[in-house]
Structure formats: C-alpha cells, structure tokens
C-alpha cells in the first residue's frame, strides 16, 4: 500500500486554525459589542472620573478597544483563510511556499495581538503561547511539505 505524502502536522494545525479562527471571529463580535457599550458610556462624568483615577482617559480606553477589535477581526479572517488553504493543500508540495507565507502572516498578526494584550495588562501566558505556537507549528508543517517537493 502506498503511503500518502503530505504533512499531517500541517493538516492538524490547519484544522485547529479554522476552529480557532471561528472562535476568534465570535470573540471579535463580542469585543465589538463591548467596545460599543464602552463608547456609549464614555461621556458619563462618573466613568470619566473613574478613568482619571485609574490614570487614563475614556478616549484611550475606547481607542484601544476599537484597535484590539480590528486586530482581532483581521487575525480571525487570516487564521480561517490560512486554515482552509492548509487543510485543502496539506499534501501538495508545490503549495508549500504559499502556505508558508500564510503561516508567517498568522504569526505576525498574532504577535501584534499579543503586544496589544501585553500593553493592556490582559495578557495570559496561555493566550500568548497558543497564539504563537499554533501558527509556528503550521509553518513547521509547511517546511515538512516543502521537503517532499
């Protein structure tokens, strides 16, 4: 029996990225709704006073929330696209370079997202690791696939 070539690591990471991208899209929708609520109450004097006591302004808070929402949406879309491309091409060595580029884009977007999380004090080692490890393993899978060419 002939063994099917391809990178099983790429296939598995692609499926995880699809699921993670869909979860990220849902989270982005929730974050967008929360950003809208925060923006709506930002004019309240009590909210502004609480922000000043925390050493910031409501404008900075709402601005960061909208930027984080935008980055989350982009990350989710890129992750879903990369996931489907990897799942559909995990056994096509001629696609390895294109898939590697998608993996690197996912890593870059994840890095930007993690920097935002770190600066907002909402960082968790689990989110940082999963945000970087899954795309990194996807790239490793593309390298495995490329070696079959």
Short mmCIF file of the C-alpha atoms (twelve columns), coordinates in Angstrom:
data_MODEL
# 
_entry.id   MODEL 
# 
loop_
_atom_site.group_PDB 
_atom_site.id 
_atom_site.type_symbol 
_atom_site.label_atom_id 
_atom_site.label_alt_id 
_atom_site.label_comp_id 
_atom_site.label_asym_id 
_atom_site.label_seq_id 
_atom_site.Cartn_x 
_atom_site.Cartn_y 
_atom_site.Cartn_z 
_atom_site.pdbx_PDB_model_num 
ATOM 1   C CA . UNK A 1   0.000   0.000  0.000  1 
ATOM 2   C CA . UNK A 2   1.374   3.413  -0.989 1 
ATOM 3   C CA . UNK A 3   1.709   5.882  1.844  1 
ATOM 4   C CA . UNK A 4   0.045   9.228  1.139  1 
ATOM 5   C CA . UNK A 5   2.554   12.053 1.199  1 
ATOM 6   C CA . UNK A 6   1.954   15.366 2.825  1 
ATOM 7   C CA . UNK A 7   2.348   16.950 6.200  1 
ATOM 8   C CA . UNK A 8   -0.067  15.600 8.774  1 
ATOM 9   C CA . UNK A 9   1.181   18.342 11.138 1 
ATOM 10  C CA . UNK A 10  0.071   20.955 8.601  1 
ATOM 11  C CA . UNK A 11  -3.317  19.291 8.234  1 
ATOM 12  C CA . UNK A 12  -3.915  19.125 12.006 1 
ATOM 13  C CA . UNK A 13  -2.712  22.705 12.611 1 
ATOM 14  C CA . UNK A 14  -4.923  23.886 9.735  1 
ATOM 15  C CA . UNK A 15  -7.997  22.353 11.357 1 
ATOM 16  C CA . UNK A 16  -7.056  23.887 14.716 1 
ATOM 17  C CA . UNK A 17  -6.597  27.257 12.990 1 
ATOM 18  C CA . UNK A 18  -10.036 27.017 11.364 1 
ATOM 19  C CA . UNK A 19  -11.662 26.281 14.709 1 
ATOM 20  C CA . UNK A 20  -9.588  28.960 16.452 1 
ATOM 21  C CA . UNK A 21  -10.366 31.482 13.727 1 
ATOM 22  C CA . UNK A 22  -14.093 30.868 14.052 1 
ATOM 23  C CA . UNK A 23  -13.846 31.209 17.841 1 
ATOM 24  C CA . UNK A 24  -11.812 34.378 17.328 1 
ATOM 25  C CA . UNK A 25  -14.454 35.790 14.990 1 
ATOM 26  C CA . UNK A 26  -17.152 35.183 17.619 1 
ATOM 27  C CA . UNK A 27  -14.917 36.783 20.249 1 
ATOM 28  C CA . UNK A 28  -14.339 39.743 17.929 1 
ATOM 29  C CA . UNK A 29  -18.086 40.259 17.603 1 
ATOM 30  C CA . UNK A 30  -18.425 40.240 21.379 1 
ATOM 31  C CA . UNK A 31  -15.474 42.607 21.734 1 
ATOM 32  C CA . UNK A 32  -17.042 44.926 19.171 1 
ATOM 33  C CA . UNK A 33  -20.289 44.944 21.125 1 
ATOM 34  C CA . UNK A 34  -18.406 45.674 24.338 1 
ATOM 35  C CA . UNK A 35  -16.464 48.446 22.597 1 
ATOM 36  C CA . UNK A 36  -19.763 49.976 21.528 1 
ATOM 37  C CA . UNK A 37  -21.092 49.867 25.084 1 
ATOM 38  C CA . UNK A 38  -17.906 51.402 26.454 1 
ATOM 39  C CA . UNK A 39  -18.016 54.134 23.818 1 
ATOM 40  C CA . UNK A 40  -21.665 54.856 24.679 1 
ATOM 41  C CA . UNK A 41  -20.974 55.306 28.398 1 
ATOM 42  C CA . UNK A 42  -17.644 57.110 27.945 1 
ATOM 43  C CA . UNK A 43  -19.357 60.519 28.111 1 
ATOM 44  C CA . UNK A 44  -20.710 59.816 31.585 1 
ATOM 45  C CA . UNK A 45  -18.931 62.023 34.158 1 
ATOM 46  C CA . UNK A 46  -18.623 59.162 36.671 1 
ATOM 47  C CA . UNK A 47  -16.983 56.954 34.057 1 
ATOM 48  C CA . UNK A 48  -14.591 59.758 33.089 1 
ATOM 49  C CA . UNK A 49  -13.732 60.319 36.755 1 
ATOM 50  C CA . UNK A 50  -13.051 56.605 37.275 1 
ATOM 51  C CA . UNK A 51  -10.779 56.621 34.231 1 
ATOM 52  C CA . UNK A 52  -8.873  59.652 35.555 1 
ATOM 53  C CA . UNK A 53  -8.441  57.925 38.918 1 
ATOM 54  C CA . UNK A 54  -7.037  54.926 37.066 1 
ATOM 55  C CA . UNK A 55  -4.551  57.235 35.354 1 
ATOM 56  C CA . UNK A 56  -6.078  57.186 31.893 1 
ATOM 57  C CA . UNK A 57  -8.903  58.679 29.845 1 
ATOM 58  C CA . UNK A 58  -12.028 57.185 28.389 1 
ATOM 59  C CA . UNK A 59  -10.740 58.117 24.938 1 
ATOM 60  C CA . UNK A 60  -7.648  55.967 25.432 1 
ATOM 61  C CA . UNK A 61  -9.732  53.081 26.712 1 
ATOM 62  C CA . UNK A 62  -12.241 53.175 23.852 1 
ATOM 63  C CA . UNK A 63  -9.490  53.730 21.290 1 
ATOM 64  C CA . UNK A 64  -7.560  50.691 22.497 1 
ATOM 65  C CA . UNK A 65  -10.741 48.602 22.498 1 
ATOM 66  C CA . UNK A 66  -11.522 49.531 18.866 1 
ATOM 67  C CA . UNK A 67  -7.944  48.842 17.765 1 
ATOM 68  C CA . UNK A 68  -7.983  45.491 19.577 1 
ATOM 69  C CA . UNK A 69  -11.319 44.663 17.931 1 
ATOM 70  C CA . UNK A 70  -9.944  45.480 14.470 1 
ATOM 71  C CA . UNK A 71  -6.812  43.384 15.068 1 
ATOM 72  C CA . UNK A 72  -8.981  40.507 16.327 1 
ATOM 73  C CA . UNK A 73  -11.162 40.611 13.226 1 
ATOM 74  C CA . UNK A 74  -8.130  40.646 10.921 1 
ATOM 75  C CA . UNK A 75  -6.495  37.830 12.899 1 
ATOM 76  C CA . UNK A 76  -9.638  35.690 12.751 1 
ATOM 77  C CA . UNK A 77  -10.060 36.170 8.997  1 
ATOM 78  C CA . UNK A 78  -6.385  35.479 8.261  1 
ATOM 79  C CA . UNK A 79  -6.430  32.410 10.503 1 
ATOM 80  C CA . UNK A 80  -9.544  30.999 8.827  1 
ATOM 81  C CA . UNK A 81  -8.127  31.587 5.331  1 
ATOM 82  C CA . UNK A 82  -4.757  30.043 6.253  1 
ATOM 83  C CA . UNK A 83  -6.524  27.126 7.909  1 
ATOM 84  C CA . UNK A 84  -8.647  26.315 4.867  1 
ATOM 85  C CA . UNK A 85  -5.708  26.766 2.496  1 
ATOM 86  C CA . UNK A 86  -3.608  24.407 4.628  1 
ATOM 87  C CA . UNK A 87  -6.393  21.846 5.005  1 
ATOM 88  C CA . UNK A 88  -7.039  21.813 1.259  1 
ATOM 89  C CA . UNK A 89  -3.346  21.695 0.266  1 
ATOM 90  C CA . UNK A 90  -1.620  19.739 3.068  1 
ATOM 91  C CA . UNK A 91  -0.486  17.120 0.562  1 
ATOM 92  C CA . UNK A 92  0.578   19.408 -2.316 1 
ATOM 93  C CA . UNK A 93  4.301   20.232 -2.035 1 
ATOM 94  C CA . UNK A 94  4.010   22.837 -4.797 1 
ATOM 95  C CA . UNK A 95  1.795   24.892 -2.443 1 
ATOM 96  C CA . UNK A 96  4.285   24.841 0.453  1 
ATOM 97  C CA . UNK A 97  5.703   28.306 -0.231 1 
ATOM 98  C CA . UNK A 98  2.259   29.934 -0.419 1 
ATOM 99  C CA . UNK A 99  1.159   28.155 2.749  1 
ATOM 100 C CA . UNK A 100 4.360   29.221 4.500  1 
ATOM 101 C CA . UNK A 101 3.577   32.848 3.658  1 
ATOM 102 C CA . UNK A 102 0.097   32.454 5.157  1 
ATOM 103 C CA . UNK A 103 1.630   30.912 8.288  1 
ATOM 104 C CA . UNK A 104 4.087   33.779 8.638  1 
ATOM 105 C CA . UNK A 105 1.258   36.294 8.218  1 
ATOM 106 C CA . UNK A 106 -0.638  34.495 11.002 1 
ATOM 107 C CA . UNK A 107 2.445   34.665 13.214 1 
ATOM 108 C CA . UNK A 108 2.847   38.398 12.544 1 
ATOM 109 C CA . UNK A 109 -0.805  39.203 13.252 1 
ATOM 110 C CA . UNK A 110 -0.661  37.074 16.396 1 
ATOM 111 C CA . UNK A 111 2.434   38.930 17.534 1 
ATOM 112 C CA . UNK A 112 0.669   42.287 17.080 1 
ATOM 113 C CA . UNK A 113 -2.328  40.957 19.004 1 
ATOM 114 C CA . UNK A 114 -0.112  39.701 21.810 1 
ATOM 115 C CA . UNK A 115 1.632   43.070 22.038 1 
ATOM 116 C CA . UNK A 116 -1.784  44.711 22.435 1 
ATOM 117 C CA . UNK A 117 -2.706  42.229 25.155 1 
ATOM 118 C CA . UNK A 118 0.564   42.791 26.994 1 
ATOM 119 C CA . UNK A 119 0.152   46.574 26.911 1 
ATOM 120 C CA . UNK A 120 -3.416  46.290 28.219 1 
ATOM 121 C CA . UNK A 121 -2.442  44.092 31.189 1 
ATOM 122 C CA . UNK A 122 -4.827  41.417 29.893 1 
ATOM 123 C CA . UNK A 123 -2.041  39.062 28.846 1 
ATOM 124 C CA . UNK A 124 -2.147  35.418 29.742 1 
ATOM 125 C CA . UNK A 125 0.694   33.052 29.037 1 
ATOM 126 C CA . UNK A 126 -1.783  30.549 27.575 1 
ATOM 127 C CA . UNK A 127 -3.160  33.006 25.004 1 
ATOM 128 C CA . UNK A 128 0.337   34.162 24.102 1 
ATOM 129 C CA . UNK A 129 1.609   30.618 23.647 1 
ATOM 130 C CA . UNK A 130 -1.383  29.338 21.701 1 
ATOM 131 C CA . UNK A 131 -1.388  32.457 19.569 1 
ATOM 132 C CA . UNK A 132 2.212   31.852 18.569 1 
ATOM 133 C CA . UNK A 133 2.645   28.080 18.849 1 
ATOM 134 C CA . UNK A 134 -0.168  27.015 16.510 1 
ATOM 135 C CA . UNK A 135 0.954   29.253 13.598 1 
ATOM 136 C CA . UNK A 136 4.586   28.289 14.277 1 
ATOM 137 C CA . UNK A 137 3.690   24.598 14.021 1 
ATOM 138 C CA . UNK A 138 1.729   25.387 10.851 1 
ATOM 139 C CA . UNK A 139 4.932   26.884 9.393  1 
ATOM 140 C CA . UNK A 140 6.893   23.793 10.510 1 
ATOM 141 C CA . UNK A 141 4.290   21.707 8.668  1 
ATOM 142 C CA . UNK A 142 4.858   23.773 5.517  1 
ATOM 143 C CA . UNK A 143 8.597   23.111 5.801  1 
ATOM 144 C CA . UNK A 144 7.879   19.379 6.051  1 
ATOM 145 C CA . UNK A 145 5.668   19.640 2.983  1 
ATOM 146 C CA . UNK A 146 8.273   21.612 1.046  1 
ATOM 147 C CA . UNK A 147 10.886  18.896 1.671  1 
ATOM 148 C CA . UNK A 148 8.694   16.470 -0.278 1 
ATOM 149 C CA . UNK A 149 8.964   18.539 -3.470 1 
# 
